[in-house]
């Protein structure tokens, strides 16, 4: 596993790019997966990465697993790469915005 300083930095960066609360992310995952006549069970909504992000948001730093750390790096890298490519709000529309929201980043949400 990563050392304590690296983990602290990753924790802070992850919580900076994941700007949706666990409640907002859970609701988005349910909406995203809902069909015309069905809605998935709350703990089965969304893709595995979105579900993993949701689980991480409900953990304490000391309870992280190596798999959690891997997903945190993946999410930080994904959000950072997307932000570097497009800074204009118009670029945050459609599929791209929905993909980011599925991992907990609301691109149109004001930063805190």
Secondary structure, 3 states (H helix, E strand, C coil): CCCHHHHHHHHHHHHHHCCCCHHHHHHHHHHHHCCCCCCCCHHHCCCHHHHHHHHHHCCCHHHCCHHHHHHHHHHHHHHHHHHHHCCCHHHHCHHHHHHHHCCCCCCCCCCC
